[in-house]
Amino acid sequence: MISASSMRARELLVTLAEDVLSERMDILAGVRQLVAVWARVEEEEGSFFLPVIAVESETDFMPTEKARSLWEPVALARREEEVAPYLEAVRPIVEAVCEEIVRRYGPSAVTRPPCPP
């Protein structure tokens, strides 16, 4: 049985994934939030999520949303220029993981009949 905490985390993952897919949330902020929430999901097979963890790790040099205001604007712009090509290159991978999150944990996952043995 899945705990209530894990169910809430799954619901939040779906919301975040949908926000990334619809571009209501930029990919870097989305990846960071997805990784933070993923730690609360009880999942036996989570290898599909590894690319998002890798992207978060590869971009950890970028300031968080809270820290951005503390950065000198020219230095921040330079960092954003550096990371932009990488984020565009990994966007399809992150979007595929987001689609899988919605498929696994979204509302239709609850009503979907089990796969035959």
CYANA upper distance limits for C-alpha pairs under 8 A (distance plus 0.5 A):
  2 ILE  CA      6 SER  CA      6.86
  2 ILE  CA      7 MET  CA      7.22
  2 ILE  CA     42 GLU  CA      7.58
  3 SER  CA      7 MET  CA      6.80
  3 SER  CA     42 GLU  CA      8.47
  4 ALA  CA      8 ARG  CA      6.72
  5 SER  CA      9 ALA  CA      6.72
  5 SER  CA     40 ARG  CA      7.81
  5 SER  CA     41 VAL  CA      8.40
  6 SER  CA     10 ARG  CA      6.61
  6 SER  CA     40 ARG  CA      6.44
  6 SER  CA     41 VAL  CA      5.26
  6 SER  CA     42 GLU  CA      6.23
  7 MET  CA     11 GLU  CA      6.74
  7 MET  CA     41 VAL  CA      8.03
  8 ARG  CA     12 LEU  CA      6.72
  9 ALA  CA     13 LEU  CA      6.60
  9 ALA  CA     37 VAL  CA      6.55
  9 ALA  CA     38 TRP  CA      7.75
  9 ALA  CA     40 ARG  CA      6.53
  9 ALA  CA     41 VAL  CA      6.27
 10 ARG  CA     14 VAL  CA      6.81
 10 ARG  CA     41 VAL  CA      6.81
 10 ARG  CA    105 TYR  CA      6.51
 11 GLU  CA     15 THR  CA      6.91
 11 GLU  CA    105 TYR  CA      7.45
 11 GLU  CA    106 GLY  CA      7.61
 12 LEU  CA     16 LEU  CA      6.63
 12 LEU  CA     37 VAL  CA      7.93
 13 LEU  CA     17 ALA  CA      6.44
 13 LEU  CA     34 LEU  CA      6.71
 13 LEU  CA     37 VAL  CA      7.14
 13 LEU  CA     38 TRP  CA      7.81
 13 LEU  CA    101 ILE  CA      7.49
 14 VAL  CA     18 GLU  CA      6.55
 14 VAL  CA     98 CYS  CA      8.25
 14 VAL  CA    101 ILE  CA      6.58
 14 VAL  CA    102 VAL  CA      5.78
 14 VAL  CA    105 TYR  CA      7.04
 14 VAL  CA    106 GLY  CA      6.44
 15 THR  CA     19 ASP  CA      6.69
 16 LEU  CA     20 VAL  CA      6.76
 16 LEU  CA     25 MET  CA      8.47
 16 LEU  CA     30 GLY  CA      7.04
 16 LEU  CA     33 GLN  CA      7.97
 16 LEU  CA     34 LEU  CA      7.18
 17 ALA  CA     21 LEU  CA      6.63
 17 ALA  CA     30 GLY  CA      7.99
 17 ALA  CA     34 LEU  CA      8.08
 17 ALA  CA     95 GLU  CA      8.44
 17 ALA  CA     98 CYS  CA      5.17
 17 ALA  CA     99 GLU  CA      7.69
 17 ALA  CA    101 ILE  CA      7.30
 17 ALA  CA    102 VAL  CA      7.38
 18 GLU  CA     22 SER  CA      6.53
 18 GLU  CA     98 CYS  CA      7.62
 18 GLU  CA    102 VAL  CA      7.88
 19 ASP  CA     23 GLU  CA      6.40
 19 ASP  CA     24 ARG  CA      5.45
 19 ASP  CA     25 MET  CA      5.84
 19 ASP  CA     30 GLY  CA      8.23
 20 VAL  CA     24 ARG  CA      6.71
 20 VAL  CA     25 MET  CA      5.60
 20 VAL  CA     26 ASP  CA      6.88
 20 VAL  CA     27 ILE  CA      6.60
 20 VAL  CA     30 GLY  CA      6.42
 20 VAL  CA     95 GLU  CA      7.87
 20 VAL  CA     98 CYS  CA      7.96
 21 LEU  CA     95 GLU  CA      6.61
 21 LEU  CA     98 CYS  CA      7.45
 21 LEU  CA     99 GLU  CA      8.31
 23 GLU  CA     27 ILE  CA      8.21
 25 MET  CA     29 ALA  CA      7.21
 25 MET  CA     30 GLY  CA      6.53
 26 ASP  CA     30 GLY  CA      6.54
 27 ILE  CA     31 VAL  CA      6.49
 27 ILE  CA     87 LEU  CA      7.73
 27 ILE  CA     91 ARG  CA      7.74
 27 ILE  CA     94 VAL  CA      8.49
 28 LEU  CA     32 ARG  CA      6.79
 28 LEU  CA     56 GLU  CA      8.08
 28 LEU  CA     59 THR  CA      8.32
 28 LEU  CA     87 LEU  CA      8.00
 29 ALA  CA     33 GLN  CA      6.70
 29 ALA  CA     65 GLU  CA      8.24
 30 GLY  CA     34 LEU  CA      6.45
 31 VAL  CA     35 VAL  CA      6.66
 31 VAL  CA     52 VAL  CA      6.66
 31 VAL  CA     53 ILE  CA      8.23
 31 VAL  CA     55 VAL  CA      7.77
 31 VAL  CA     56 GLU  CA      6.50
 31 VAL  CA     94 VAL  CA      8.30
 32 ARG  CA     36 ALA  CA      6.81
 32 ARG  CA     56 GLU  CA      6.49
 33 GLN  CA     37 VAL  CA      6.74
 34 LEU  CA     38 TRP  CA      6.42
 34 LEU  CA     52 VAL  CA      8.35
 35 VAL  CA     39 ALA  CA      7.22
 35 VAL  CA     52 VAL  CA      7.62
 35 VAL  CA     53 ILE  CA      6.73
 35 VAL  CA     56 GLU  CA      7.95
 36 ALA  CA     40 ARG  CA      8.37
 37 VAL  CA     41 VAL  CA      7.58
 46 GLY  CA     50 LEU  CA      7.88
 48 PHE  CA     97 VAL  CA      7.16
 48 PHE  CA    100 GLU  CA      8.37
 49 PHE  CA     53 ILE  CA      7.29
 49 PHE  CA     97 VAL  CA      6.80
 50 LEU  CA     54 ALA  CA      6.70
 51 PRO  CA     55 VAL  CA      6.71
 51 PRO  CA     93 ILE  CA      7.63
 51 PRO  CA     94 VAL  CA      7.55
 51 PRO  CA     97 VAL  CA      8.19
 52 VAL  CA     56 GLU  CA      6.70
 52 VAL  CA     94 VAL  CA      6.55
 52 VAL  CA     97 VAL  CA      7.80
 53 ILE  CA     57 SER  CA      6.72
 54 ALA  CA     58 GLU  CA      6.63
 55 VAL  CA     59 THR  CA      6.72
 55 VAL  CA     90 VAL  CA      8.11
 56 GLU  CA     60 ASP  CA      6.59
 59 THR  CA     83 VAL  CA      7.94
 62 MET  CA     79 ARG  CA      7.47
 62 MET  CA     80 GLU  CA      8.35
 63 PRO  CA     67 ALA  CA      6.07
 63 PRO  CA     68 ARG  CA      6.18
 64 THR  CA     68 ARG  CA      6.66
 65 GLU  CA     69 SER  CA      8.32
 67 ALA  CA     71 TRP  CA      7.43
 68 ARG  CA     76 LEU  CA      7.89
 71 TRP  CA     75 ALA  CA      7.45
 71 TRP  CA     76 LEU  CA      6.58
 72 GLU  CA     76 LEU  CA      6.69
 73 PRO  CA     77 ALA  CA      6.56
 74 VAL  CA     78 ARG  CA      6.69
 75 ALA  CA     79 ARG  CA      6.82
 76 LEU  CA     80 GLU  CA      6.70
 77 ALA  CA     81 GLU  CA      6.68
 78 ARG  CA     82 GLU  CA      6.80
 79 ARG  CA     83 VAL  CA      6.82
 80 GLU  CA     84 ALA  CA      6.43
 81 GLU  CA     85 PRO  CA      8.17
 82 GLU  CA     86 TYR  CA      8.42
 83 VAL  CA     87 LEU  CA      6.73
 84 ALA  CA     88 GLU  CA      6.71
 85 PRO  CA     89 ALA  CA      6.64
 86 TYR  CA     90 VAL  CA      6.76
 87 LEU  CA     91 ARG  CA      6.38
 88 GLU  CA     92 PRO  CA      8.49
 90 VAL  CA     94 VAL  CA      6.73
 91 ARG  CA     95 GLU  CA      6.47
 92 PRO  CA     96 ALA  CA      6.58
 93 ILE  CA     97 VAL  CA      6.95
 94 VAL  CA     98 CYS  CA      6.70
 95 GLU  CA     99 GLU  CA      6.60
 96 ALA  CA    100 GLU  CA      6.76
 97 VAL  CA    101 ILE  CA      6.70
 98 CYS  CA    102 VAL  CA      6.84
 99 GLU  CA    103 ARG  CA      6.65
100 GLU  CA    104 ARG  CA      6.47
101 ILE  CA    105 TYR  CA      6.25
101 ILE  CA    106 GLY  CA      7.70
102 VAL  CA    106 GLY  CA      5.09
103 ARG  CA    108 SER  CA      7.82
103 ARG  CA    109 ALA  CA      6.72
104 ARG  CA    109 ALA  CA      6.14
105 TYR  CA    109 ALA  CA      6.17
105 TYR  CA    110 VAL  CA      8.08
106 GLY  CA    110 VAL  CA      7.85
107 PRO  CA    111 THR  CA      7.62
108 SER  CA    112 ARG  CA      6.33
